[in-house]
Amino acid sequence: MSRLESNLVSTHQEYIYKCNFATKASRALDGKIKYAQQTLIDSIW
């Protein structure tokens, strides 16, 4: 494998890692928002 190929592979793996991280982060944020909304609704009622 040439240097360029190995650079492309590592960049691609880093990209996948970042995408996975972003997905997990957005799911966690989504969960927190839903929890906050539920808490707010419960406190109003």
N, C-alpha and C positions, 0 to 999 in steps of 0.2 A: 504494500500500500504506500502510495506516495505521500509526501508531507501535506499536499493540498487535500488529498482524500481524507487523511486522518483529521485535518482541521475541520473539514466539512462534517465528518461523523461526530466529532466532539461538539461542534456548534449545534448540530441537530439534536443531540442528546440533551444539551443545555436548554434548548428551546422546548423540548418535551417536558423537561423537569420544571421549567418556569410555567408552562401551561398547566401542568398538574397542580402546581402550587397555587396558581391563580384560581383554578377551579375549586380547590379545597378551601381557599380563603373566602371566595364568594359564597360557597355553601355555608361556611361558618357564620359569615356576616348575615346571610339570609336567615339562618336559625336565630341569631341574636335579635334581628329585627322582628321576626314573628313572636319571639318570646316577649320583647318589649311591648309590642302591640297588645298581646294577650294580657300582660301585667297592667297596662294602661286601661284596657277595657274592664278588667276585674276591679281596679281601684275606683273607676267611675261608678260602677254599679255597686 
